[in-house]
């Protein structure tokens, strides 16, 4: 080590920045094709077989008496539940396969984010393109950093709340108007009532 932190070999490849994939990301045509392919394959090769298998197993358990059927609707509610669970289990079981398909795409920002493992990380602070009113125009300063004075201004502008004890107004010693007295009311056979 020569003591210089910014030293790089002349032929070293500079890594490309990893794109942020958020809710506003618009997929490329190739990514749309892979999305449709994943949706289709996960439905026909995972969801349908798992839903059908779970329904058959559920019906078998009902017919053997291990599961009880509904008195009014029979086995239908349990079969629908088994079908829905099988469907979602099939979709979830195909996620890794679909991720591999995206990782194999060449010029895909989504594939690049999955390859680098950045897909599940939150957006970096200041990712949004809207500039803050506290950003300075100094070229050496990053637009993601707000000056400390801005933090102090924001703290001063926020309302200050003091914590209130949980039962400050309704504790056991406060009068509530509720008594333990239960009125004794008598009713005759004609429905007439009177107090004692």
C-alpha atoms as an extended CHARMM CRD file, in Angstrom:
* protein
*
       196  EXT
         1         1  UNK       CA              0.0000000000        0.0000000000        0.0000000000  PROA      1               0.0000000000
         2         2  UNK       CA              1.4830000000        3.3440000000       -0.9580000000  PROA      2               0.0000000000
         3         3  UNK       CA             -0.6000000000        5.5430000000        1.3400000000  PROA      3               0.0000000000
         4         4  UNK       CA             -2.9110000000        6.9320000000       -1.3530000000  PROA      4               0.0000000000
         5         5  UNK       CA             -6.5510000000        6.0250000000       -0.8500000000  PROA      5               0.0000000000
         6         6  UNK       CA             -7.6500000000        7.0670000000       -4.3380000000  PROA      6               0.0000000000
         7         7  UNK       CA             -5.0520000000        5.0470000000       -6.2290000000  PROA      7               0.0000000000
         8         8  UNK       CA             -6.3460000000        2.7600000000       -8.9850000000  PROA      8               0.0000000000
         9         9  UNK       CA             -4.4970000000        0.7370000000      -11.5440000000  PROA      9               0.0000000000
        10        10  UNK       CA             -4.6970000000        2.2820000000      -15.0270000000  PROA      10              0.0000000000
        11        11  UNK       CA             -6.3710000000       -0.7860000000      -16.5800000000  PROA      11              0.0000000000
        12        12  UNK       CA             -8.7680000000       -1.4690000000      -13.6710000000  PROA      12              0.0000000000
        13        13  UNK       CA            -12.3980000000       -1.6540000000      -14.6670000000  PROA      13              0.0000000000
        14        14  UNK       CA            -14.5800000000        0.8970000000      -12.9140000000  PROA      14              0.0000000000
        15        15  UNK       CA            -17.8130000000       -0.7400000000      -11.6880000000  PROA      15              0.0000000000
        16        16  UNK       CA            -21.0230000000        0.7020000000      -13.0470000000  PROA      16              0.0000000000
        17        17  UNK       CA            -23.4050000000        2.2530000000      -10.5230000000  PROA      17              0.0000000000
        18        18  UNK       CA            -26.2060000000       -0.0610000000       -9.4620000000  PROA      18              0.0000000000
        19        19  UNK       CA            -29.5880000000        1.2350000000      -10.5990000000  PROA      19              0.0000000000
        20        20  UNK       CA            -32.2640000000        1.7680000000       -7.9940000000  PROA      20              0.0000000000
        21        21  UNK       CA            -35.4000000000       -0.2120000000       -8.8150000000  PROA      21              0.0000000000
        22        22  UNK       CA            -38.4130000000        1.3830000000       -7.1380000000  PROA      22              0.0000000000
        23        23  UNK       CA            -42.1620000000        1.4520000000       -7.5920000000  PROA      23              0.0000000000
        24        24  UNK       CA            -41.7840000000        3.9810000000      -10.3980000000  PROA      24              0.0000000000
        25        25  UNK       CA            -39.4480000000        1.7210000000      -12.4300000000  PROA      25              0.0000000000
        26        26  UNK       CA            -40.5850000000        1.0390000000      -16.0120000000  PROA      26              0.0000000000
        27        27  UNK       CA            -39.3610000000       -2.3930000000      -17.2350000000  PROA      27              0.0000000000
        28        28  UNK       CA            -37.7530000000       -2.8780000000      -20.6280000000  PROA      28              0.0000000000
        29        29  UNK       CA            -39.4200000000       -4.9700000000      -23.3700000000  PROA      29              0.0000000000
        30        30  UNK       CA            -37.2080000000       -7.9450000000      -22.5410000000  PROA      30              0.0000000000
        31        31  UNK       CA            -38.0900000000       -7.6630000000      -18.8460000000  PROA      31              0.0000000000
        32        32  UNK       CA            -41.7990000000       -7.5000000000      -19.6990000000  PROA      32              0.0000000000
        33        33  UNK       CA            -41.4000000000      -10.6660000000      -21.7470000000  PROA      33              0.0000000000
        34        34  UNK       CA            -39.7240000000      -12.4150000000      -18.7880000000  PROA      34              0.0000000000
        35        35  UNK       CA            -42.4510000000      -11.1570000000      -16.4190000000  PROA      35              0.0000000000
        36        36  UNK       CA            -45.1430000000      -12.6260000000      -18.6880000000  PROA      36              0.0000000000
        37        37  UNK       CA            -43.1860000000      -15.8800000000      -19.0570000000  PROA      37              0.0000000000
        38        38  UNK       CA            -42.7240000000      -16.1670000000      -15.2870000000  PROA      38              0.0000000000
        39        39  UNK       CA            -46.4010000000      -15.4630000000      -14.6720000000  PROA      39              0.0000000000
        40        40  UNK       CA            -47.4820000000      -18.0530000000      -17.2270000000  PROA      40              0.0000000000
        41        41  UNK       CA            -45.0340000000      -20.7590000000      -16.1150000000  PROA      41              0.0000000000
        42        42  UNK       CA            -45.6930000000      -20.2410000000      -12.4070000000  PROA      42              0.0000000000
        43        43  UNK       CA            -49.4280000000      -20.5730000000      -13.0370000000  PROA      43              0.0000000000
        44        44  UNK       CA            -49.3700000000      -23.7010000000      -15.2270000000  PROA      44              0.0000000000
        45        45  UNK       CA            -46.3660000000      -25.5390000000      -13.7390000000  PROA      45              0.0000000000
        46        46  UNK       CA            -46.6840000000      -24.6730000000      -10.0540000000  PROA      46              0.0000000000
        47        47  UNK       CA            -50.0200000000      -23.0740000000       -9.0500000000  PROA      47              0.0000000000
        48        48  UNK       CA            -52.4290000000      -25.3510000000      -10.9130000000  PROA      48              0.0000000000
        49        49  UNK       CA            -50.7130000000      -28.6010000000       -9.8180000000  PROA      49              0.0000000000
        50        50  UNK       CA            -50.3850000000      -27.4820000000       -6.1800000000  PROA      50              0.0000000000
        51        51  UNK       CA            -53.9670000000      -26.1940000000       -6.0470000000  PROA      51              0.0000000000
        52        52  UNK       CA            -55.3380000000      -29.4220000000       -7.5270000000  PROA      52              0.0000000000
        53        53  UNK       CA            -53.1990000000      -31.5920000000       -5.2480000000  PROA      53              0.0000000000
        54        54  UNK       CA            -54.1810000000      -29.6560000000       -2.1330000000  PROA      54              0.0000000000
        55        55  UNK       CA            -57.8640000000      -29.9000000000       -3.0990000000  PROA      55              0.0000000000
        56        56  UNK       CA            -57.5800000000      -33.6730000000       -3.6480000000  PROA      56              0.0000000000
        57        57  UNK       CA            -55.8210000000      -34.1620000000       -0.3090000000  PROA      57              0.0000000000
        58        58  UNK       CA            -58.4190000000      -31.9930000000        1.4670000000  PROA      58              0.0000000000
        59        59  UNK       CA            -61.3090000000      -33.9200000000       -0.1060000000  PROA      59              0.0000000000
        60        60  UNK       CA            -59.6440000000      -37.1840000000        0.9000000000  PROA      60              0.0000000000
        61        61  UNK       CA            -59.2810000000      -35.9920000000        4.4920000000  PROA      61              0.0000000000
        62        62  UNK       CA            -62.9210000000      -34.9180000000        4.5520000000  PROA      62              0.0000000000
        63        63  UNK       CA            -64.1650000000      -38.2140000000        3.1260000000  PROA      63              0.0000000000
        64        64  UNK       CA            -62.1150000000      -40.1860000000        5.6950000000  PROA      64              0.0000000000
        65        65  UNK       CA            -63.5900000000      -38.0950000000        8.4900000000  PROA      65              0.0000000000
        66        66  UNK       CA            -60.2930000000      -36.5060000000        9.5700000000  PROA      66              0.0000000000
        67        67  UNK       CA            -61.6350000000      -33.0750000000        8.5660000000  PROA      67              0.0000000000
        68        68  UNK       CA            -65.2790000000      -32.2540000000        9.1330000000  PROA      68              0.0000000000
        69        69  UNK       CA            -67.4670000000      -30.7350000000        6.4590000000  PROA      69              0.0000000000
        70        70  UNK       CA            -69.5860000000      -27.6560000000        7.0140000000  PROA      70              0.0000000000
        71        71  UNK       CA            -73.1940000000      -28.4920000000        8.0130000000  PROA      71              0.0000000000
        72        72  UNK       CA            -74.7040000000      -26.1850000000        5.4000000000  PROA      72              0.0000000000
        73        73  UNK       CA            -72.0740000000      -25.8390000000        2.6390000000  PROA      73              0.0000000000
        74        74  UNK       CA            -70.3840000000      -29.2400000000        2.8480000000  PROA      74              0.0000000000
        75        75  UNK       CA            -66.7480000000      -29.5220000000        1.7870000000  PROA      75              0.0000000000
        76        76  UNK       CA            -66.8130000000      -26.4710000000       -0.5270000000  PROA      76              0.0000000000
        77        77  UNK       CA            -65.3260000000      -23.8830000000        1.9300000000  PROA      77              0.0000000000
        78        78  UNK       CA            -62.3860000000      -26.1270000000        2.8170000000  PROA      78              0.0000000000
        79        79  UNK       CA            -61.7650000000      -27.0010000000       -0.8260000000  PROA      79              0.0000000000
        80        80  UNK       CA            -61.7830000000      -23.3200000000       -1.8320000000  PROA      80              0.0000000000
        81        81  UNK       CA            -59.3530000000      -22.5310000000        0.9650000000  PROA      81              0.0000000000
        82        82  UNK       CA            -57.0650000000      -25.4020000000       -0.0950000000  PROA      82              0.0000000000
        83        83  UNK       CA            -57.2120000000      -24.1990000000       -3.7110000000  PROA      83              0.0000000000
        84        84  UNK       CA            -56.2690000000      -20.6230000000       -2.7760000000  PROA      84              0.0000000000
        85        85  UNK       CA            -53.4030000000      -21.7720000000       -0.5490000000  PROA      85              0.0000000000
        86        86  UNK       CA            -52.1170000000      -24.0960000000       -3.2850000000  PROA      86              0.0000000000
        87        87  UNK       CA            -52.2870000000      -21.2700000000       -5.8200000000  PROA      87              0.0000000000
        88        88  UNK       CA            -50.2490000000      -18.8750000000       -3.6950000000  PROA      88              0.0000000000
        89        89  UNK       CA            -47.8010000000      -21.5970000000       -2.6450000000  PROA      89              0.0000000000
        90        90  UNK       CA            -47.2080000000      -22.2940000000       -6.3360000000  PROA      90              0.0000000000
        91        91  UNK       CA            -46.6110000000      -18.6210000000       -7.1130000000  PROA      91              0.0000000000
        92        92  UNK       CA            -44.2260000000      -18.2360000000       -4.1710000000  PROA      92              0.0000000000
        93        93  UNK       CA            -42.3250000000      -21.4070000000       -5.0410000000  PROA      93              0.0000000000
        94        94  UNK       CA            -41.4860000000      -19.9680000000       -8.4720000000  PROA      94              0.0000000000
        95        95  UNK       CA            -39.9110000000      -16.7290000000       -7.2060000000  PROA      95              0.0000000000
        96        96  UNK       CA            -36.3120000000      -18.0560000000       -7.1390000000  PROA      96              0.0000000000
        97        97  UNK       CA            -36.6120000000      -19.4750000000      -10.6520000000  PROA      97              0.0000000000
        98        98  UNK       CA            -37.9650000000      -16.1770000000      -11.9200000000  PROA      98              0.0000000000
        99        99  UNK       CA            -35.1590000000      -14.2490000000      -10.2180000000  PROA      99              0.0000000000
       100       100  UNK       CA            -32.6130000000      -16.4510000000      -11.9850000000  PROA      100             0.0000000000
       101       101  UNK       CA            -34.2490000000      -15.6470000000      -15.3110000000  PROA      101             0.0000000000
       102       102  UNK       CA            -33.8870000000      -11.9400000000      -14.6220000000  PROA      102             0.0000000000
       103       103  UNK       CA            -30.2760000000      -12.3880000000      -13.4930000000  PROA      103             0.0000000000
       104       104  UNK       CA            -29.4950000000      -14.0090000000      -16.8580000000  PROA      104             0.0000000000
       105       105  UNK       CA            -30.7010000000      -10.9760000000      -18.8370000000  PROA      105             0.0000000000
       106       106  UNK       CA            -27.8090000000       -9.0190000000      -20.3540000000  PROA      106             0.0000000000
       107       107  UNK       CA            -28.8340000000       -5.3500000000      -20.5520000000  PROA      107             0.0000000000
       108       108  UNK       CA            -31.4010000000       -5.2780000000      -17.7900000000  PROA      108             0.0000000000
       109       109  UNK       CA            -31.3040000000       -2.8070000000      -14.8800000000  PROA      109             0.0000000000
       110       110  UNK       CA            -33.5230000000       -5.1950000000      -12.9210000000  PROA      110             0.0000000000
       111       111  UNK       CA            -31.1740000000       -8.1040000000      -13.6560000000  PROA      111             0.0000000000
       112       112  UNK       CA            -28.1910000000       -5.9670000000      -12.6490000000  PROA      112             0.0000000000
       113       113  UNK       CA            -29.8800000000       -5.0530000000       -9.3570000000  PROA      113             0.0000000000
       114       114  UNK       CA            -30.6650000000       -8.7270000000       -8.6600000000  PROA      114             0.0000000000
       115       115  UNK       CA            -27.1120000000       -9.8170000000       -9.5330000000  PROA      115             0.0000000000
       116       116  UNK       CA            -25.6440000000       -7.2600000000       -7.1730000000  PROA      116             0.0000000000
       117       117  UNK       CA            -28.0770000000       -8.1140000000       -4.3850000000  PROA      117             0.0000000000
       118       118  UNK       CA            -29.4080000000       -4.5680000000       -4.1740000000  PROA      118             0.0000000000
       119       119  UNK       CA            -33.0380000000       -5.3630000000       -4.9890000000  PROA      119             0.0000000000
       120       120  UNK       CA            -34.1350000000       -5.6910000000       -1.3550000000  PROA      120             0.0000000000
       121       121  UNK       CA            -32.2500000000       -2.7360000000        0.0440000000  PROA      121             0.0000000000
       122       122  UNK       CA            -34.1680000000        0.4710000000        0.6400000000  PROA      122             0.0000000000
       123       123  UNK       CA            -33.6410000000        3.4960000000       -1.5400000000  PROA      123             0.0000000000
       124       124  UNK       CA            -30.6170000000        5.5650000000       -0.6320000000  PROA      124             0.0000000000
       125       125  UNK       CA            -31.4290000000        8.7180000000        1.3050000000  PROA      125             0.0000000000
       126       126  UNK       CA            -32.1520000000       11.5520000000       -1.0460000000  PROA      126             0.0000000000
       127       127  UNK       CA            -32.9290000000        9.2220000000       -3.9750000000  PROA      127             0.0000000000
       128       128  UNK       CA            -35.8600000000       11.2850000000       -5.1010000000  PROA      128             0.0000000000
       129       129  UNK       CA            -35.1490000000       13.7040000000       -7.9030000000  PROA      129             0.0000000000
       130       130  UNK       CA            -36.8620000000       16.6190000000       -6.1700000000  PROA      130             0.0000000000
       131       131  UNK       CA            -34.2200000000       18.9600000000       -4.7970000000  PROA      131             0.0000000000
       132       132  UNK       CA            -34.4290000000       20.0190000000       -1.1960000000  PROA      132             0.0000000000
       133       133  UNK       CA            -34.6540000000       23.7120000000       -0.4210000000  PROA      133             0.0000000000
       134       134  UNK       CA            -31.6170000000       23.2330000000        1.8170000000  PROA      134             0.0000000000
       135       135  UNK       CA            -29.3350000000       21.8920000000       -0.9370000000  PROA      135             0.0000000000
       136       136  UNK       CA            -26.4320000000       24.1560000000       -1.7040000000  PROA      136             0.0000000000
       137       137  UNK       CA            -25.0110000000       24.8890000000       -5.1130000000  PROA      137             0.0000000000
       138       138  UNK       CA            -21.4530000000       24.0670000000       -4.0660000000  PROA      138             0.0000000000
       139       139  UNK       CA            -20.0800000000       21.5900000000       -6.5900000000  PROA      139             0.0000000000
       140       140  UNK       CA            -18.0760000000       19.5900000000       -4.0720000000  PROA      140             0.0000000000
       141       141  UNK       CA            -21.0720000000       18.8010000000       -1.9020000000  PROA      141             0.0000000000
       142       142  UNK       CA            -23.3430000000       15.8670000000       -2.6130000000  PROA      142             0.0000000000
       143       143  UNK       CA            -26.9900000000       16.6380000000       -3.2660000000  PROA      143             0.0000000000
       144       144  UNK       CA            -27.9070000000       13.8050000000       -0.8720000000  PROA      144             0.0000000000
       145       145  UNK       CA            -26.5280000000       15.6030000000        2.1830000000  PROA      145             0.0000000000
       146       146  UNK       CA            -28.3830000000       18.4060000000        3.8990000000  PROA      146             0.0000000000
       147       147  UNK       CA            -26.4030000000       20.8790000000        5.9690000000  PROA      147             0.0000000000
       148       148  UNK       CA            -26.6540000000       20.5580000000        9.7610000000  PROA      148             0.0000000000
       149       149  UNK       CA            -28.3970000000       23.9300000000        9.9390000000  PROA      149             0.0000000000
       150       150  UNK       CA            -31.2830000000       22.4520000000        7.9480000000  PROA      150             0.0000000000
       151       151  UNK       CA            -31.7410000000       19.6880000000       10.5140000000  PROA      151             0.0000000000
       152       152  UNK       CA            -31.9500000000       22.2960000000       13.2860000000  PROA      152             0.0000000000
       153       153  UNK       CA            -34.5170000000       24.3060000000       11.3160000000  PROA      153             0.0000000000
       154       154  UNK       CA            -36.7110000000       21.2510000000       10.7960000000  PROA      154             0.0000000000
       155       155  UNK       CA            -36.5550000000       20.3790000000       14.4940000000  PROA      155             0.0000000000
       156       156  UNK       CA            -37.5740000000       23.8910000000       15.4560000000  PROA      156             0.0000000000
       157       157  UNK       CA            -40.5330000000       23.8740000000       13.0470000000  PROA      157             0.0000000000
       158       158  UNK       CA            -41.9780000000       20.5720000000       14.2840000000  PROA      158             0.0000000000
       159       159  UNK       CA            -44.5380000000       20.7590000000       17.0990000000  PROA      159             0.0000000000
       160       160  UNK       CA            -43.3490000000       19.4910000000       20.4460000000  PROA      160             0.0000000000
       161       161  UNK       CA            -45.5060000000       17.0010000000       22.2790000000  PROA      161             0.0000000000
       162       162  UNK       CA            -45.1490000000       15.9710000000       25.8720000000  PROA      162             0.0000000000
       163       163  UNK       CA            -46.1060000000       12.4310000000       26.8120000000  PROA      163             0.0000000000
       164       164  UNK       CA            -49.3410000000       12.0310000000       28.7510000000  PROA      164             0.0000000000
       165       165  UNK       CA            -49.6400000000        9.2200000000       31.2570000000  PROA      165             0.0000000000
       166       166  UNK       CA            -51.8830000000        6.4320000000       30.0080000000  PROA      166             0.0000000000
       167       167  UNK       CA            -54.6310000000        6.7800000000       32.6080000000  PROA      167             0.0000000000
       168       168  UNK       CA            -54.2970000000       10.4140000000       33.6030000000  PROA      168             0.0000000000
       169       169  UNK       CA            -57.9960000000       11.1790000000       33.2920000000  PROA      169             0.0000000000
       170       170  UNK       CA            -59.5860000000        7.8430000000       34.1750000000  PROA      170             0.0000000000
       171       171  UNK       CA            -57.7210000000        6.3280000000       37.0860000000  PROA      171             0.0000000000
       172       172  UNK       CA            -59.3130000000        4.5210000000       39.9830000000  PROA      172             0.0000000000
       173       173  UNK       CA            -59.4360000000        7.5680000000       42.2550000000  PROA      173             0.0000000000
       174       174  UNK       CA            -61.1220000000        9.8620000000       39.7240000000  PROA      174             0.0000000000
       175       175  UNK       CA            -64.9170000000       10.1530000000       40.0580000000  PROA      175             0.0000000000
       176       176  UNK       CA            -66.6050000000        8.6060000000       37.0550000000  PROA      176             0.0000000000
       177       177  UNK       CA            -70.2530000000        8.6290000000       38.0830000000  PROA      177             0.0000000000
       178       178  UNK       CA            -70.4960000000        4.8540000000       37.7830000000  PROA      178             0.0000000000
       179       179  UNK       CA            -71.6630000000        3.0640000000       40.9130000000  PROA      179             0.0000000000
       180       180  UNK       CA            -71.9220000000       -0.5350000000       41.9080000000  PROA      180             0.0000000000
       181       181  UNK       CA            -75.5730000000       -0.0870000000       42.9010000000  PROA      181             0.0000000000
       182       182  UNK       CA            -77.9090000000       -2.3450000000       40.9310000000  PROA      182             0.0000000000
       183       183  UNK       CA            -81.5260000000       -1.2990000000       40.9650000000  PROA      183             0.0000000000
       184       184  UNK       CA            -83.9500000000       -4.0100000000       41.9840000000  PROA      184             0.0000000000
       185       185  UNK       CA            -86.8650000000       -4.0310000000       39.5680000000  PROA      185             0.0000000000
       186       186  UNK       CA            -89.8680000000       -6.3190000000       39.8460000000  PROA      186             0.0000000000
       187       187  UNK       CA            -92.0390000000       -7.3470000000       36.9090000000  PROA      187             0.0000000000
       188       188  UNK       CA            -95.4890000000       -8.8230000000       37.2400000000  PROA      188             0.0000000000
       189       189  UNK       CA            -97.1340000000      -11.2150000000       34.7870000000  PROA      189             0.0000000000
       190       190  UNK       CA            -98.6100000000       -8.2710000000       32.8110000000  PROA      190             0.0000000000
       191       191  UNK       CA            -95.1890000000       -6.6470000000       32.1520000000  PROA      191             0.0000000000
       192       192  UNK       CA            -95.6220000000       -3.8250000000       34.6710000000  PROA      192             0.0000000000
       193       193  UNK       CA            -92.3800000000       -2.8080000000       36.4630000000  PROA      193             0.0000000000
       194       194  UNK       CA            -91.6740000000       -0.9500000000       39.7340000000  PROA      194             0.0000000000
       195       195  UNK       CA            -88.6670000000       -0.2680000000       41.9700000000  PROA      195             0.0000000000
       196       196  UNK       CA            -88.3770000000       -1.6410000000       45.4610000000  PROA      196             0.0000000000
